[in-house]
Amino acid sequence: KASVNYTNADEEAQKAYDAAVEAANAIVAKEGANADSATVQAALEQVKAAKVTLDGDSNLANAKQAAQDAIDKLNNLNEAQKAAAKAAIEQASSLAEVSTASDKATNLDSSMGDLKKASIDSESIKNNVEYVNASADKQKAFDDAMKAASDVLNGKQADYKTVLDLIISLSNAKDNLDGAKKFNNSKQVAKVVIDNLANLNDAQKVTAKKEIDSATQENAITTAVNKAKNLDDLMIKLHAAIEVAAQTRVTVRYLNASPELREAYDKVVKLSKEVVTKNGNDANANDIQLLLQALETAQNALNGKEIVTPDSSQNNQTDSNSDSKLENKTANPSKATATAKNKVSTSEKLPQTGDTSDNNVSIIGATLASIAGLFGLGSLYKKKEDK
Protein backbone atom coordinates (compact mmCIF):
# COMPACT_ATOMS: atom_id res chain seq x y z
CA LYS A 1 0.00 0.00 0.00
CA ALA A 2 2.99 2.30 0.29
CA SER A 3 3.94 1.77 -3.33
CA VAL A 4 3.49 4.39 -6.03
CA ASN A 5 1.22 1.99 -7.88
CA TYR A 6 -1.20 1.97 -4.94
CA THR A 7 -0.91 5.55 -3.68
CA ASN A 8 -1.53 7.00 -7.14
CA ALA A 9 -4.21 4.48 -8.14
CA ASP A 10 -7.83 5.38 -8.72
CA GLU A 11 -9.99 5.32 -5.61
CA GLU A 12 -12.13 2.40 -6.80
CA ALA A 13 -9.05 0.29 -7.53
CA GLN A 14 -7.69 1.08 -4.08
CA LYS A 15 -10.98 0.09 -2.43
CA ALA A 16 -11.10 -3.19 -4.35
CA TYR A 17 -7.56 -4.01 -3.33
CA ASP A 18 -8.21 -3.04 0.30
CA ALA A 19 -11.31 -5.25 0.39
CA ALA A 20 -9.46 -8.25 -1.00
CA VAL A 21 -6.64 -7.86 1.50
CA GLU A 22 -9.06 -7.47 4.40
CA ALA A 23 -10.95 -10.61 3.35
CA ALA A 24 -7.76 -12.62 3.22
CA ASN A 25 -6.65 -11.32 6.57
CA ALA A 26 -10.02 -12.18 8.08
CA ILE A 27 -9.70 -15.80 7.01
CA VAL A 28 -6.25 -16.06 8.52
CA ALA A 29 -7.35 -14.38 11.71
CA LYS A 30 -10.38 -16.65 12.11
CA GLU A 31 -9.10 -20.00 11.00
CA GLY A 32 -5.39 -19.63 11.51
CA ALA A 33 -3.48 -22.76 10.59
CA ASN A 34 -6.76 -24.68 10.35
CA ALA A 35 -8.03 -22.56 7.50
CA ASP A 36 -9.22 -24.45 4.45
CA SER A 37 -6.50 -24.32 1.88
CA ALA A 38 -8.95 -23.85 -0.95
CA THR A 39 -10.53 -20.89 0.81
CA VAL A 40 -7.15 -19.36 1.49
CA GLN A 41 -6.09 -19.87 -2.12
CA ALA A 42 -9.26 -18.21 -3.37
CA ALA A 43 -8.64 -15.21 -1.13
CA LEU A 44 -5.08 -14.92 -2.39
CA GLU A 45 -6.28 -14.99 -5.99
CA GLN A 46 -8.67 -12.13 -5.24
CA VAL A 47 -5.83 -10.11 -3.72
CA LYS A 48 -3.68 -10.73 -6.79
CA ALA A 49 -6.52 -9.75 -9.12
CA ALA A 50 -7.17 -6.54 -7.18
CA LYS A 51 -3.49 -5.71 -7.23
CA VAL A 52 -3.39 -6.04 -11.00
CA THR A 53 -6.15 -3.44 -11.30
CA LEU A 54 -4.14 -0.87 -9.38
CA ASP A 55 -3.19 1.87 -11.90
CA GLY A 56 -1.02 4.18 -9.84
CA ASP A 57 2.08 3.80 -11.98
CA SER A 58 0.24 4.59 -15.19
CA ASN A 59 -1.65 7.45 -13.56
CA LEU A 60 1.62 9.02 -12.40
CA ALA A 61 3.26 8.54 -15.79
CA ASN A 62 0.27 10.08 -17.58
CA ALA A 63 0.20 13.00 -15.16
CA LYS A 64 3.90 13.66 -15.68
CA GLN A 65 3.54 13.59 -19.44
CA ALA A 66 0.57 15.96 -19.37
CA ALA A 67 2.42 18.33 -17.05
CA GLN A 68 5.51 18.35 -19.23
CA ASP A 69 3.42 18.98 -22.33
CA ALA A 70 1.89 21.94 -20.51
CA ILE A 71 5.37 23.26 -19.70
CA ASP A 72 6.19 23.39 -23.40
CA LYS A 73 3.22 25.70 -23.93
CA LEU A 74 4.31 28.25 -21.32
CA ASN A 75 5.55 31.02 -23.61
CA ASN A 76 7.23 33.21 -21.00
CA LEU A 77 9.63 30.62 -19.60
CA ASN A 78 13.12 30.44 -21.05
CA GLU A 79 14.63 27.08 -21.97
CA ALA A 80 16.56 26.75 -18.72
CA GLN A 81 13.42 27.34 -16.69
CA LYS A 82 11.45 24.84 -18.74
CA ALA A 83 14.16 22.23 -18.25
CA ALA A 84 14.17 22.82 -14.50
CA ALA A 85 10.38 22.59 -14.34
CA LYS A 86 10.34 19.32 -16.29
CA ALA A 87 13.05 17.88 -14.05
CA ALA A 88 10.97 18.68 -10.98
CA ILE A 89 7.98 16.94 -12.54
CA GLU A 90 10.04 13.91 -13.48
CA GLN A 91 11.29 13.56 -9.91
CA ALA A 92 7.77 13.66 -8.47
CA SER A 93 6.63 10.43 -6.82
CA SER A 94 3.02 11.36 -6.43
CA LEU A 95 0.26 13.08 -8.33
CA ALA A 96 0.30 15.81 -5.70
CA GLU A 97 3.98 16.47 -6.32
CA VAL A 98 3.36 16.61 -10.07
CA SER A 99 0.57 19.12 -9.47
CA THR A 100 2.81 21.23 -7.20
CA ALA A 101 5.65 21.28 -9.73
CA SER A 102 3.21 22.17 -12.50
CA ASP A 103 1.71 25.02 -10.46
CA LYS A 104 5.17 26.41 -9.71
CA ALA A 105 5.99 26.45 -13.42
CA THR A 106 2.72 28.22 -14.21
CA ASN A 107 3.34 30.85 -11.53
CA LEU A 108 6.90 31.33 -12.75
CA ASP A 109 5.59 31.79 -16.29
CA SER A 110 3.22 34.48 -15.06
CA SER A 111 5.98 36.31 -13.18
CA MET A 112 8.23 36.08 -16.24
CA GLY A 113 5.46 37.75 -18.21
CA ASP A 114 5.40 40.55 -15.64
CA LEU A 115 9.18 40.86 -15.86
CA LYS A 116 9.02 41.04 -19.63
CA LYS A 117 6.42 43.82 -19.50
CA ALA A 118 8.37 45.74 -16.87
CA SER A 119 11.52 45.46 -18.97
CA ILE A 120 9.77 46.71 -22.11
CA ASP A 121 8.21 49.64 -20.25
CA SER A 122 11.52 50.52 -18.65
CA GLU A 123 13.41 50.33 -21.95
CA SER A 124 11.28 53.14 -23.36
CA ILE A 125 12.26 55.36 -20.44
CA LYS A 126 15.89 55.41 -21.60
CA ASN A 127 14.89 57.90 -24.30
CA ASN A 128 12.99 60.14 -21.90
CA VAL A 129 14.03 63.05 -19.74
CA GLU A 130 13.55 60.90 -16.63
CA TYR A 131 16.58 58.79 -17.58
CA VAL A 132 18.56 61.05 -19.93
CA ASN A 133 18.93 63.81 -17.33
CA ALA A 134 19.26 61.52 -14.31
CA SER A 135 22.31 61.45 -12.04
CA ALA A 136 25.04 59.04 -13.11
CA ASP A 137 24.58 56.74 -10.11
CA LYS A 138 20.83 56.58 -10.67
CA GLN A 139 21.38 55.72 -14.32
CA LYS A 140 23.84 52.97 -13.38
CA ALA A 141 21.43 51.43 -10.88
CA PHE A 142 18.74 51.44 -13.54
CA ASP A 143 21.08 49.97 -16.16
CA ASP A 144 22.16 47.20 -13.77
CA ALA A 145 18.54 46.30 -13.01
CA MET A 146 17.75 46.27 -16.71
CA LYS A 147 20.71 43.99 -17.46
CA ALA A 148 19.79 41.54 -14.70
CA ALA A 149 16.26 41.34 -16.06
CA SER A 150 17.53 40.97 -19.61
CA ASP A 151 19.85 38.12 -18.64
CA VAL A 152 16.93 36.09 -17.30
CA LEU A 153 14.64 36.98 -20.19
CA ASN A 154 17.37 35.84 -22.58
CA GLY A 155 17.91 32.44 -21.00
CA LYS A 156 19.47 32.59 -17.54
CA GLN A 157 17.90 30.26 -15.00
CA ALA A 158 15.87 31.99 -12.28
CA ASP A 159 13.22 30.72 -9.91
CA TYR A 160 9.98 32.42 -8.91
CA LYS A 161 11.45 34.42 -6.01
CA THR A 162 14.41 35.59 -8.08
CA VAL A 163 12.11 36.84 -10.81
CA LEU A 164 9.95 38.71 -8.30
CA ASP A 165 13.09 40.32 -6.85
CA LEU A 166 14.12 41.41 -10.35
CA ILE A 167 10.74 43.04 -10.92
CA ILE A 168 10.97 44.89 -7.61
CA SER A 169 14.56 46.00 -8.28
CA LEU A 170 13.65 47.30 -11.72
CA SER A 171 10.65 49.17 -10.35
CA ASN A 172 12.72 50.76 -7.57
CA ALA A 173 15.50 51.75 -9.97
CA LYS A 174 12.93 53.33 -12.26
CA ASP A 175 11.30 55.25 -9.41
CA ASN A 176 14.68 56.51 -8.19
CA LEU A 177 15.58 58.15 -11.51
CA ASP A 178 15.82 61.87 -10.86
CA GLY A 179 15.99 63.12 -14.44
CA ALA A 180 12.61 64.84 -14.36
CA LYS A 181 13.48 66.68 -11.16
CA LYS A 182 16.80 67.85 -12.57
CA PHE A 183 15.13 68.76 -15.86
CA ASN A 184 12.51 70.87 -14.10
CA ASN A 185 15.28 72.60 -12.15
CA SER A 186 17.00 73.39 -15.45
CA LYS A 187 13.77 74.93 -16.70
CA GLN A 188 13.49 77.13 -13.64
CA VAL A 189 17.09 78.31 -14.02
CA ALA A 190 16.43 79.05 -17.70
CA LYS A 191 13.36 81.11 -16.80
CA VAL A 192 15.46 83.19 -14.41
CA VAL A 193 17.84 83.88 -17.30
CA ILE A 194 14.87 85.04 -19.39
CA ASP A 195 13.68 87.34 -16.60
CA ASN A 196 17.13 88.95 -16.52
CA LEU A 197 17.14 89.79 -20.24
CA ALA A 198 16.49 93.48 -19.69
CA ASN A 199 15.66 94.39 -23.28
CA LEU A 200 12.83 91.90 -23.86
CA ASN A 201 9.29 93.11 -23.26
CA ASP A 202 6.83 91.13 -21.15
CA ALA A 203 5.16 89.40 -24.10
CA GLN A 204 8.49 88.26 -25.50
CA LYS A 205 9.48 86.85 -22.11
CA VAL A 206 6.20 84.96 -21.86
CA THR A 207 6.78 83.39 -25.27
CA ALA A 208 10.35 82.43 -24.36
CA LYS A 209 9.18 80.78 -21.14
CA LYS A 210 6.51 78.85 -23.00
CA GLU A 211 9.19 77.42 -25.27
CA ILE A 212 11.14 76.38 -22.19
CA ASP A 213 8.08 74.73 -20.66
CA SER A 214 7.41 72.78 -23.84
CA ALA A 215 10.99 71.47 -24.02
CA THR A 216 11.32 67.70 -23.67
CA GLN A 217 15.12 67.56 -23.71
CA GLU A 218 17.93 69.53 -22.12
CA ASN A 219 19.23 70.80 -25.47
CA ALA A 220 15.79 72.22 -26.25
CA ILE A 221 16.04 74.37 -23.12
CA THR A 222 19.46 75.61 -24.22
CA THR A 223 18.09 76.39 -27.67
CA ALA A 224 15.19 78.37 -26.20
CA VAL A 225 17.52 80.40 -23.97
CA ASN A 226 19.94 81.14 -26.81
CA LYS A 227 17.03 82.16 -28.99
CA ALA A 228 15.85 84.59 -26.32
CA LYS A 229 19.38 85.99 -25.87
CA ASN A 230 19.64 86.57 -29.62
CA LEU A 231 16.30 88.35 -29.55
CA ASP A 232 17.53 90.47 -26.63
CA ASP A 233 20.57 91.49 -28.69
CA LEU A 234 18.31 92.50 -31.56
CA MET A 235 16.16 94.52 -29.17
CA ILE A 236 19.31 96.40 -28.09
CA LYS A 237 19.91 97.28 -31.74
CA LEU A 238 16.29 98.39 -32.08
CA HIS A 239 16.64 100.67 -29.03
CA ALA A 240 19.74 102.19 -30.61
CA ALA A 241 17.95 102.64 -33.94
CA ILE A 242 15.11 104.46 -32.18
CA GLU A 243 17.63 106.83 -30.58
CA VAL A 244 19.10 107.53 -34.00
CA ALA A 245 15.57 108.20 -35.28
CA ALA A 246 15.03 110.83 -32.58
CA GLN A 247 18.14 112.64 -33.81
CA THR A 248 17.22 112.20 -37.48
CA ARG A 249 13.83 113.86 -37.03
CA VAL A 250 15.44 117.24 -36.28
CA THR A 251 17.64 117.22 -39.37
CA VAL A 252 17.06 118.93 -42.70
CA ARG A 253 17.06 115.53 -44.34
CA TYR A 254 13.87 114.66 -42.43
CA LEU A 255 12.25 118.07 -42.11
CA ASN A 256 12.56 118.86 -45.83
CA ALA A 257 11.72 115.34 -47.02
CA SER A 258 8.63 114.50 -49.04
CA PRO A 259 5.54 114.12 -46.81
CA GLU A 260 4.98 110.51 -47.87
CA LEU A 261 8.59 109.64 -47.03
CA ARG A 262 8.32 111.26 -43.60
CA GLU A 263 5.05 109.42 -43.01
CA ALA A 264 6.61 106.08 -43.91
CA TYR A 265 9.55 106.79 -41.61
CA ASP A 266 7.26 107.88 -38.77
CA LYS A 267 5.20 104.70 -39.07
CA VAL A 268 8.23 102.45 -38.75
CA VAL A 269 9.53 104.46 -35.79
CA LYS A 270 6.13 104.27 -34.11
CA LEU A 271 5.93 100.50 -34.57
CA SER A 272 9.46 100.15 -33.25
CA LYS A 273 8.61 102.12 -30.12
CA GLU A 274 5.55 99.94 -29.55
CA VAL A 275 7.77 96.87 -29.50
CA VAL A 276 10.41 98.11 -27.06
CA THR A 277 7.97 99.19 -24.35
CA LYS A 278 7.39 96.89 -21.36
CA ASN A 279 3.91 96.04 -22.65
CA GLY A 280 5.08 95.87 -26.24
CA ASN A 281 4.06 93.50 -28.98
CA ASP A 282 5.34 89.91 -29.03
CA ALA A 283 7.80 90.42 -31.88
CA ASN A 284 10.19 87.61 -32.73
CA ALA A 285 13.71 87.84 -34.15
CA ASN A 286 12.46 87.97 -37.74
CA ASP A 287 10.07 90.79 -36.82
CA ILE A 288 12.85 92.82 -35.22
CA GLN A 289 15.19 92.27 -38.14
CA LEU A 290 12.43 93.41 -40.48
CA LEU A 291 11.85 96.50 -38.35
CA LEU A 292 15.55 97.33 -38.37
CA GLN A 293 15.63 96.88 -42.13
CA ALA A 294 12.51 99.02 -42.54
CA LEU A 295 14.00 101.75 -40.34
CA GLU A 296 17.16 101.78 -42.41
CA THR A 297 15.24 101.78 -45.69
CA ALA A 298 12.89 104.55 -44.61
CA GLN A 299 15.74 106.66 -43.22
CA ASN A 300 17.84 106.26 -46.36
CA ALA A 301 14.82 107.28 -48.44
CA LEU A 302 14.45 110.64 -46.68
CA ASN A 303 15.22 113.20 -49.38
CA GLY A 304 15.21 116.53 -47.58
CA LYS A 305 17.90 118.96 -48.83
CA GLU A 306 19.15 122.43 -47.98
CA ILE A 307 17.30 125.17 -49.84
CA VAL A 308 19.68 128.01 -50.61
CA THR A 309 18.29 131.57 -50.39
CA PRO A 310 20.14 134.86 -50.22
CA ASP A 311 19.24 135.42 -46.57
CA SER A 312 20.21 131.88 -45.49
CA SER A 313 23.42 131.29 -47.43
CA GLN A 314 25.48 132.05 -44.34
CA ASN A 315 23.89 129.12 -42.54
CA ASN A 316 24.13 126.52 -45.32
CA GLN A 317 27.51 125.14 -44.42
CA THR A 318 26.63 124.96 -40.73
CA ASP A 319 23.36 123.10 -41.45
CA SER A 320 25.08 120.66 -43.75
CA ASN A 321 27.73 119.86 -41.18
CA SER A 322 25.07 119.35 -38.51
CA ASP A 323 23.17 116.85 -40.70
CA SER A 324 26.39 114.98 -41.39
CA LYS A 325 27.18 114.65 -37.72
CA LEU A 326 23.68 113.38 -36.89
CA GLU A 327 23.91 110.77 -39.57
CA ASN A 328 27.11 109.56 -37.91
CA LYS A 329 25.20 109.21 -34.59
CA THR A 330 27.27 111.92 -32.85
CA ALA A 331 25.00 114.94 -33.37
CA ASN A 332 24.38 117.66 -30.79
CA PRO A 333 20.57 117.65 -30.28
CA SER A 334 20.43 121.37 -29.27
CA LYS A 335 22.26 122.54 -32.40
CA ALA A 336 20.09 120.29 -34.55
CA THR A 337 16.98 121.82 -33.01
CA ALA A 338 18.19 125.34 -33.77
CA THR A 339 18.88 124.33 -37.34
CA ALA A 340 15.43 122.79 -37.58
CA LYS A 341 13.76 125.97 -36.36
CA ASN A 342 15.70 128.01 -38.89
CA LYS A 343 14.74 125.61 -41.67
CA VAL A 344 11.07 125.56 -40.68
CA SER A 345 11.08 129.33 -41.00
CA THR A 346 12.56 129.02 -44.46
CA SER A 347 10.17 126.27 -45.46
CA GLU A 348 7.22 128.55 -44.87
CA LYS A 349 8.31 130.33 -48.02
CA LEU A 350 9.89 127.59 -50.11
CA PRO A 351 9.10 123.95 -51.10
CA GLN A 352 10.45 121.45 -48.55
CA THR A 353 11.47 118.70 -50.95
CA GLY A 354 14.81 118.71 -52.62
CA ASP A 355 14.14 115.46 -54.57
CA THR A 356 10.81 113.94 -55.66
CA SER A 357 12.06 111.24 -57.98
CA ASP A 358 10.06 108.12 -58.76
CA ASN A 359 12.79 106.16 -57.04
CA ASN A 360 11.77 107.57 -53.66
CA VAL A 361 8.15 106.66 -54.30
CA SER A 362 9.15 103.06 -54.94
CA ILE A 363 11.21 103.07 -51.73
CA ILE A 364 8.09 104.15 -49.82
CA GLY A 365 6.22 101.17 -51.22
CA ALA A 366 8.99 98.80 -50.24
CA THR A 367 9.11 100.24 -46.72
CA LEU A 368 5.36 99.96 -46.23
CA ALA A 369 5.47 96.41 -47.57
CA SER A 370 8.12 95.59 -44.99
CA ILE A 371 5.94 97.01 -42.24
CA ALA A 372 2.94 95.00 -43.40
CA GLY A 373 5.05 91.89 -43.19
CA LEU A 374 5.56 92.19 -39.44
CA PHE A 375 3.65 89.58 -37.48
CA GLY A 376 0.64 91.38 -36.05
CA LEU A 377 2.34 94.75 -35.99
CA GLY A 378 1.05 96.25 -39.20
CA SER A 379 -2.56 95.38 -38.41
CA LEU A 380 -2.13 96.69 -34.88
CA TYR A 381 -0.80 99.99 -36.17
CA LYS A 382 -3.71 100.31 -38.56
CA LYS A 383 -6.20 99.71 -35.76
CA LYS A 384 -4.56 102.37 -33.62
CA GLU A 385 -4.60 104.85 -36.53
CA ASP A 386 -8.31 104.13 -37.14
CA LYS A 387 -9.07 105.16 -33.58
Secondary structure in CASP SS format (residue, H / E / C, confidence):
PFRMAT SS
TARGET T0000
AUTHOR 0000-0000-0000
METHOD secondary structure of the structure
MODEL  1
K C 1.00
A C 1.00
S C 1.00
V H 1.00
N H 1.00
Y H 1.00
T H 1.00
N C 1.00
A C 1.00
D C 1.00
E H 1.00
E H 1.00
A H 1.00
Q H 1.00
K H 1.00
A H 1.00
Y H 1.00
D H 1.00
A H 1.00
A H 1.00
V H 1.00
E H 1.00
A H 1.00
A H 1.00
N H 1.00
A H 1.00
I H 1.00
V H 1.00
A H 1.00
K H 1.00
E H 1.00
G H 1.00
A H 1.00
N H 1.00
A C 1.00
D C 1.00
S H 1.00
A H 1.00
T H 1.00
V H 1.00
Q H 1.00
A H 1.00
A H 1.00
L H 1.00
E H 1.00
Q H 1.00
V H 1.00
K H 1.00
A H 1.00
A H 1.00
K H 1.00
V H 1.00
T H 1.00
L C 1.00
D C 1.00
G H 1.00
D H 1.00
S H 1.00
N H 1.00
L H 1.00
A H 1.00
N H 1.00
A H 1.00
K H 1.00
Q H 1.00
A H 1.00
A H 1.00
Q H 1.00
D H 1.00
A H 1.00
I H 1.00
D H 1.00
K C 1.00
L C 1.00
N C 1.00
N C 1.00
L C 1.00
N C 1.00
E H 1.00
A H 1.00
Q H 1.00
K H 1.00
A H 1.00
A H 1.00
A H 1.00
K H 1.00
A H 1.00
A H 1.00
I H 1.00
E H 1.00
Q C 1.00
A C 1.00
S C 1.00
S C 1.00
L H 1.00
A H 1.00
E H 1.00
V H 1.00
S H 1.00
T H 1.00
A H 1.00
S H 1.00
D H 1.00
K H 1.00
A H 1.00
T H 1.00
N H 1.00
L H 1.00
D H 1.00
S H 1.00
S H 1.00
M H 1.00
G H 1.00
D H 1.00
L H 1.00
K H 1.00
K H 1.00
A H 1.00
S H 1.00
I H 1.00
D H 1.00
S H 1.00
E H 1.00
S H 1.00
I H 1.00
K C 1.00
N C 1.00
N C 1.00
V H 1.00
E H 1.00
Y H 1.00
V H 1.00
N C 1.00
A C 1.00
S C 1.00
A H 1.00
D H 1.00
K H 1.00
Q H 1.00
K H 1.00
A H 1.00
F H 1.00
D H 1.00
D H 1.00
A H 1.00
M H 1.00
K H 1.00
A H 1.00
A H 1.00
S H 1.00
D H 1.00
V H 1.00
L H 1.00
N C 1.00
G C 1.00
K C 1.00
Q C 1.00
A C 1.00
D C 1.00
Y H 1.00
K H 1.00
T H 1.00
V H 1.00
L H 1.00
D H 1.00
L H 1.00
I H 1.00
I H 1.00
S H 1.00
L H 1.00
S H 1.00
N H 1.00
A H 1.00
K H 1.00
D H 1.00
N H 1.00
L C 1.00
D C 1.00
G H 1.00
A H 1.00
K H 1.00
K H 1.00
F H 1.00
N H 1.00
N H 1.00
S H 1.00
K H 1.00
Q H 1.00
V H 1.00
A H 1.00
K H 1.00
V H 1.00
V H 1.00
I H 1.00
D H 1.00
N C 1.00
L C 1.00
A C 1.00
N C 1.00
L C 1.00
N C 1.00
D H 1.00
A H 1.00
Q H 1.00
K H 1.00
V H 1.00
T H 1.00
A H 1.00
K H 1.00
K H 1.00
E H 1.00
I H 1.00
D H 1.00
S C 1.00
A C 1.00
T C 1.00
Q C 1.00
E H 1.00
N H 1.00
A H 1.00
I H 1.00
T H 1.00
T H 1.00
A H 1.00
V H 1.00
N H 1.00
K H 1.00
A H 1.00
K H 1.00
N H 1.00
L H 1.00
D H 1.00
D H 1.00
L H 1.00
M H 1.00
I H 1.00
K H 1.00
L H 1.00
H H 1.00
A H 1.00
A H 1.00
I H 1.00
E H 1.00
V H 1.00
A H 1.00
A H 1.00
Q H 1.00
T H 1.00
R C 1.00
V C 1.00
T C 1.00
V H 1.00
R H 1.00
Y H 1.00
L H 1.00
N C 1.00
A C 1.00
S C 1.00
P H 1.00
E H 1.00
L H 1.00
R H 1.00
E H 1.00
A H 1.00
Y H 1.00
D H 1.00
K H 1.00
V H 1.00
V H 1.00
K H 1.00
L H 1.00
S H 1.00
K H 1.00
E H 1.00
V H 1.00
V H 1.00
T C 1.00
K C 1.00
N C 1.00
G C 1.00
N C 1.00
D C 1.00
A C 1.00
N C 1.00
A H 1.00
N H 1.00
D H 1.00
I H 1.00
Q H 1.00
L H 1.00
L H 1.00
L H 1.00
Q H 1.00
A H 1.00
L H 1.00
E H 1.00
T H 1.00
A H 1.00
Q H 1.00
N H 1.00
A H 1.00
L C 1.00
N C 1.00
G E 1.00
K C 1.00
E C 1.00
I C 1.00
V C 1.00
T C 1.00
P C 1.00
D C 1.00
S C 1.00
S H 1.00
Q H 1.00
N H 1.00
N H 1.00
Q H 1.00
T H 1.00
D H 1.00
S H 1.00
N H 1.00
S H 1.00
D H 1.00
S H 1.00
K H 1.00
L H 1.00
E H 1.00
N C 1.00
K C 1.00
T C 1.00
A C 1.00
N C 1.00
P H 1.00
S H 1.00
K H 1.00
A H 1.00
T H 1.00
A H 1.00
T H 1.00
A H 1.00
K H 1.00
N H 1.00
K H 1.00
V H 1.00
S H 1.00
T H 1.00
S H 1.00
E C 1.00
K C 1.00
L C 1.00
P C 1.00
Q C 1.00
T E 1.00
G C 1.00
D C 1.00
T C 1.00
S C 1.00
D H 1.00
N H 1.00
N H 1.00
V H 1.00
S H 1.00
I H 1.00
I H 1.00
G H 1.00
A H 1.00
T H 1.00
L H 1.00
A H 1.00
S H 1.00
I H 1.00
A H 1.00
G C 1.00
L C 1.00
F C 1.00
G C 1.00
L H 1.00
G H 1.00
S H 1.00
L H 1.00
Y H 1.00
K H 1.00
K H 1.00
K H 1.00
E H 1.00
D H 1.00
K C 1.00
END
